[in-house]
């Protein structure tokens, strides 16, 4: 055990592929925003953001090589945030103006 | 003399006494960093939640307000941050391969791109100041949607302001790390500090990935 194992490294090409994909997704969201797509503008924008985040987390933040405990910890922040926003919107999106019964 | 208890392992790495080995120590540090990043996600999360509520309540006003922002500059800023994240990832990789000069250069590139982002945002703020879009201080919008536009710009300054503060913090830390890497403070067996800083920098990037469509891309069509 005199020479410790060299640290694991990701090939440069994979980082550059991810950068290319991120810039392509950025272009997609910018161009789609200029088209009148109704609700799909929002869907595409959110979808592109989630895809970009997954790319950054998987490759740049080395989540694919991380231990399960680290993955769990990294997902938790997003899970709490999803609950926060989902439950808040559940309230605001389901409010109905009820007429006075008298 | 540092009073911390620990030992040097066979590779000359400092291991604090509560850890079995350097690998366990690094994994614990990474886990701790992610717990901190979760608090950061929720810090920006409340701002995003407020944004979501206001946008549900005033869809027209938010679309009108978003058209006041500079989409081209916002897109460029996003691209700059994405490239800087890649440079940061490459810097950590270079250090792991003991390419210290390359790591120093890549860290410098990362910090410079962060600075470029801040400068571009400064121009944006200046333009909004010129266009009287600062709620509470100098705000001259009128019409039915004026209050919603004001709300949008309040959230805009809070979200982008705190984000820029995070970018500035990152630029300072990365700049200091570049100097320390150049002086040989880190190497293939000692890169945890750099890796954790990279995690922070990527998260700041992720926050912006969600800020970009929320601020710049609403109501652009038609």
Interface residues (C-beta under 8 A of the other chain):
Chain A: X1 X2 X3 X4 X6 X7 X8 X9 X10 X12 X15 X16 X18 X19 X22 X23 X26 X29 X30 X33 X34 X35 X36 X37 X41 X45 X46 X48 X49 X52 X53 X56 X57 X59 X60 X61 X66 X67 X69 X70 X73 X74 X76 X77 X78 X80 X81 X84 X85 X88 X89 X92 X93
Chain B: X9 X10 X11 X13 X22 X27 X30 X31 X34 X35 X37 X38 X39 X40 X41 X42 X45 X46 X48 X49 X52 X53 X56 X57 X71 X75 X78 X79 X82 X83 X85 X86 X88 X89 X90 X93 X96 X97 X188 X189 X191 X198 X199 X202 X205 X206 X209 X210 X212 X213 X216 X217 X220 X221 X222
